[in-house]
């Protein structure tokens, strides 16, 4: 009987889909970003992506990775009422060959996507690709038959980035970019 030795790390590639797809907030949309968005309870994506950018397990290419962390700010876009733009970004992501080398949402390593603003529906229409791991802030009740949402891979808590007395001096001064 052979034993598999688990890898001591999970190598991940941080992939900015706004840059790779060219789907960005308009100038008007960017002006609508709340001044203190980085401290909003739904701004978890900003902090996770900032931490991932400086993490020692990050690798330089998707070919080296065990996981692709998708850098997108779906929660902000939803908060701003940009649901159509979210779906447009998702459709562009499905054609992104870094994420899915075979195209059309197939192939490659698992992808991790944060969708922290639970009041909005997911950006995909129909089924999402089976290799997408989703982080949500809560499970939503379905409007169809009252069943709970089944397309969530795991749930995380809200962001707590202030007040300073609660999070400590480093957390109180941390500023994540959008």
C-alpha positions as CSV (number, residue, x, y, z in Angstrom):
1,X,0.0,0.0,0.0
2,X,1.5,3.3,-1.0
3,X,0.9,6.5,0.9
4,X,0.5,9.9,-0.6
5,X,2.5,12.7,1.0
6,X,0.5,15.8,1.1
7,X,2.0,19.0,-0.3
8,X,3.1,21.3,2.5
9,X,1.7,24.3,0.7
10,X,-1.1,25.1,-1.7
11,X,0.6,27.0,-4.5
12,X,-1.8,29.6,-5.9
13,X,-1.8,32.1,-8.7
14,X,-3.5,35.5,-8.2
15,X,-5.2,36.4,-11.4
16,X,-6.7,39.9,-11.9
17,X,-9.7,39.3,-14.2
18,X,-10.4,43.0,-14.6
19,X,-7.0,43.4,-16.2
20,X,-7.1,40.2,-18.2
21,X,-10.6,40.7,-19.6
22,X,-10.6,44.5,-19.9
23,X,-13.9,44.7,-18.1
24,X,-13.6,47.6,-15.6
25,X,-15.9,49.9,-13.8
26,X,-16.6,53.0,-15.9
27,X,-15.2,56.3,-14.7
28,X,-18.7,57.2,-13.4
29,X,-18.9,53.9,-11.6
30,X,-15.5,54.4,-10.0
31,X,-16.5,57.8,-8.7
32,X,-19.4,56.1,-6.9
33,X,-17.1,53.9,-4.8
34,X,-17.7,54.9,-1.1
35,X,-14.7,56.7,0.3
36,X,-14.3,54.1,3.1
37,X,-15.2,51.0,1.1
38,X,-12.1,49.2,2.5
39,X,-13.8,49.2,5.9
40,X,-17.1,48.0,4.7
41,X,-18.2,44.7,6.0
42,X,-18.4,43.3,2.5
43,X,-14.9,44.5,1.4
44,X,-13.4,41.1,2.4
45,X,-12.3,40.6,-1.2
46,X,-10.0,43.6,-1.1
47,X,-8.2,42.3,2.0
48,X,-8.0,38.7,0.9
49,X,-6.5,39.8,-2.5
50,X,-4.0,42.2,-0.7
51,X,-2.9,39.3,1.6
52,X,-2.7,36.9,-1.4
53,X,-0.5,39.4,-3.3
54,X,2.2,39.2,-0.6
55,X,1.8,35.6,0.5
56,X,4.8,33.3,0.2
57,X,2.7,30.5,-1.5
58,X,1.9,32.7,-4.4
59,X,3.4,31.6,-7.7
60,X,4.2,33.5,-10.9
61,X,2.0,31.5,-13.3
62,X,-1.2,29.5,-13.5
63,X,0.8,26.5,-14.8
64,X,2.7,26.3,-11.5
65,X,-0.5,26.6,-9.3
66,X,-2.7,24.2,-7.4
67,X,-5.4,26.9,-7.3
68,X,-6.2,30.2,-9.0
69,X,-7.4,33.0,-6.8
70,X,-9.6,35.2,-9.0
71,X,-9.0,38.8,-8.2
72,X,-12.3,40.5,-8.9
73,X,-14.4,42.8,-6.8
74,X,-17.9,41.4,-7.3
75,X,-19.2,42.6,-4.0
76,X,-18.3,46.3,-4.7
77,X,-19.9,46.0,-8.1
78,X,-23.1,44.6,-6.6
79,X,-23.1,47.2,-3.9
80,X,-22.9,49.9,-6.6
81,X,-25.8,48.2,-8.5
82,X,-23.7,47.0,-11.4
83,X,-25.3,43.6,-11.8
84,X,-25.2,43.7,-15.6
85,X,-21.5,44.5,-15.5
86,X,-20.9,41.6,-13.0
87,X,-22.5,39.2,-15.5
88,X,-20.5,40.7,-18.4
89,X,-17.3,40.2,-16.4
90,X,-18.3,36.6,-15.6
91,X,-18.9,35.9,-19.3
92,X,-15.5,37.4,-20.2
93,X,-13.9,35.3,-17.4
94,X,-15.3,32.1,-19.0
95,X,-13.3,32.9,-22.2
96,X,-10.1,33.8,-20.2
97,X,-7.5,31.1,-21.2
98,X,-5.5,31.7,-18.0
99,X,-8.5,30.5,-16.0
100,X,-9.8,27.9,-18.4
101,X,-7.2,26.8,-21.0
102,X,-9.7,24.9,-23.0
103,X,-12.1,27.9,-23.1
104,X,-15.8,28.1,-22.3
105,X,-15.3,27.4,-18.6
106,X,-13.5,24.1,-18.9
107,X,-10.1,22.8,-17.9
108,X,-7.3,23.9,-15.6
109,X,-7.0,23.9,-11.9
110,X,-9.7,25.0,-9.4
111,X,-10.6,28.7,-9.2
112,X,-11.5,30.5,-6.0
113,X,-13.9,33.4,-6.2
114,X,-15.2,35.6,-3.4
115,X,-18.8,36.8,-3.6
116,X,-19.2,38.5,-0.2
117,X,-22.2,40.7,-0.8
118,X,-24.9,38.1,-0.2
119,X,-27.8,40.3,-1.1
120,X,-27.0,40.0,-4.8
121,X,-27.4,36.9,-6.9
122,X,-24.3,35.2,-8.3
123,X,-23.0,36.7,-11.5
124,X,-23.4,33.5,-13.5
125,X,-26.5,32.5,-15.4
126,X,-27.4,28.8,-15.1
127,X,-24.8,26.5,-13.6
128,X,-21.4,27.7,-12.7
129,X,-18.3,25.7,-13.8
130,X,-17.7,22.8,-11.4
131,X,-14.1,23.8,-10.7
132,X,-15.1,27.2,-9.1
133,X,-14.9,27.4,-5.3
134,X,-17.1,30.1,-4.0
135,X,-16.8,32.0,-0.8
136,X,-20.0,33.8,0.4
137,X,-20.9,35.6,3.6
138,X,-24.1,33.5,4.0
139,X,-26.3,31.0,2.4
140,X,-29.3,32.5,0.7
141,X,-32.8,31.1,0.6
142,X,-33.8,30.2,-2.8
143,X,-37.0,31.7,-4.3
144,X,-37.7,28.4,-5.9
145,X,-39.1,25.9,-3.4
146,X,-37.5,27.5,-0.4
147,X,-34.3,25.4,-0.7
148,X,-31.0,26.7,0.5
149,X,-28.4,27.8,-2.0
150,X,-26.3,24.8,-2.9
151,X,-23.6,26.4,-5.1
152,X,-21.6,27.8,-2.2
153,X,-18.3,26.1,-1.4
154,X,-17.8,27.8,2.0
155,X,-19.0,30.7,4.1
156,X,-16.8,33.3,5.7
157,X,-17.6,36.0,8.2
158,X,-17.9,39.7,7.5
159,X,-14.8,41.9,7.5
160,X,-13.9,43.7,10.7
161,X,-11.3,46.3,10.0
162,X,-12.2,49.0,12.5
163,X,-12.4,50.4,15.2
164,X,-8.7,50.5,15.9
165,X,-9.2,49.5,19.6
166,X,-10.8,46.2,18.3
167,X,-8.5,45.2,15.5
168,X,-5.2,46.6,16.8
169,X,-2.9,49.3,15.4
170,X,-1.9,47.4,12.2
171,X,-5.5,46.7,11.2
172,X,-6.7,50.2,11.9
173,X,-4.1,51.7,9.6
174,X,-4.4,49.1,6.8
175,X,-5.7,50.5,3.5
176,X,-6.5,48.1,0.6
177,X,-6.8,49.4,-2.9
178,X,-9.8,48.7,-5.1
